[in-house]
Amino acid sequence: MKIVQATLSLTLAVSGLLGIQILMDDKWLWAAAPSHAYGLIGFVSIDMILVVAALMRVGLATVSAALMAVAQFAAMLADVVVGQPEGVPSTAFRNYLLGDTEYLGLLFIQIAILSVAIAGLTIPLLHRRSRLASFLHVHLN
């Protein structure tokens, strides 16, 4: 479980750092869509809080990380589909986002966070199931 918590903390930290990098580098984001930048600040803040929570083994950190990864992935995907700022053609905005390696990195790290969180949530269930199977095998034979 320590490996899962460390991996979850690492992926959350990478997500937060990528978000910070985008906020620092992407001047067009601030000029054309400041509300998107403020949303990213919120996601970065939550990522960093979850890094600490995962390292401290807070019980809801894994579930919270999974939910936030889904929310951020959905928000970022919505930006690609319908999130263009006013006055910007949708194809130009879509091409801009899909050509930005930092944006794509942040998008795909959400999948990694979700994968690690799901693994962290299912591993204890699998261990319990194997213990139950062993118990039943011993006592029923």
N, C-alpha and C positions, 0 to 999 in steps of 0.2 A: 504494500500500500504506500510505503514511503516513496517508491519509484514513481507511482502514479501522481502523488502529491507534488513531487519535485518537477515532474514533466508538465503537470497542469500549471504550476507556478511559472515555469519557463515559458510555456506557450502564451500565457496571459501577459507576461512581461514583454515578450516579443510583440504581441499585439499592441500593447500600450506604447512601446517605443516606436513602432511603425506609425502609429497614430500621431505621436508627437512630431516625428519627422515630417509627416504630411502637413501638419499644422504650421511647422516652421518653413517648409519649402514651397508650399503651394499658394503663391500670392493670388492666383486667379480664383481659388476657392474662397478666399476672404473677400475679394472684389465682387465676384459674381453671385456667390451663394453663402453669405455669412451665416445664415441659419443652419446650413449643413456643417459649417465649421464649429458652431456652438454645439451641435449634436455630437460631433466627433470629440469635442472636449469632454462631454458627458460620458461617452463610451470609454475614453482613455482614463478618466477618473475612476470609473467603476472597475476597469481592468486592474488598475494599480491597487485598489482596495481589495479586490479578489486575490491578487498575488499574496498580499499579507495574510488574508484569511486562509488561503490554501496552505501557506507555510505554517500557520499556527494551528492547522488541522481543525478549523471551524467546520462543524457538521454540514452546514448548508452551502459551503463554498463550492463544492462540486456541482450541486444542482443549480446554484446561482450562475456559475460559469457556463454551464450548458445552456441555460435560458438566455443569458446575455449574448452568447455566441450566435444563437439562433436569431435573436433580435437584431444584432448588428449585421449579420449576413443578410437578413431580409431587408433591412434599411439600405444597405449598400446595393443590393440587387435592385431594389425599387428605384434607387438613383439612376441606375443604368436604363431601366425601362421607362420610367415616367418622371424622373427627378430633375429634369433640366431647368435651369434658372429661366426666369422670364426674359424673353428676347433672344434666347439662344436656341438654335435649331436642335431638335432632339438627336438627330444623327451626329451632329458635330459634338454634342456633349457626350454621347455614348462612345464615340471614337476617342475622345479625350480621356475618358475614364478607362476604357479598355486598353489604351496605349500607355497608361501610367503604371509602371512596375510596382511602385509603392502601394498604389490602390489595390492592384491585383494581389500583392503579397498580403495585405491586410485582409482582403476578402478570403483568401485561401487559408490564412492562419485561423480564421473562425471555424473552418471545417476541422482543423487539427485540434482546436480547443474542444469542440463538441465530441470528437472521437475519443480524446483522452478522458473527458468527463464521463462519457458513456462507459468506457472501460472501467473507470473508477467506481462507477455505480453498479456495474454488473459483476465484477470480480467477487465481492462478498456474497452475492447471491449464488454464484457457482460453487463457492466453497461450502456454503450451507447445504446446498443440494447434494454435494458429494458426501458430506458428513451424514446426512439423512439416509442416503443410499447405503452407506457402510453400516449404519446403525440397523437399518431394516434387514440387511443381508445377514448380519450376525445374529439378530434376534429371531428371525423367521426361519432360519435353517437349522 
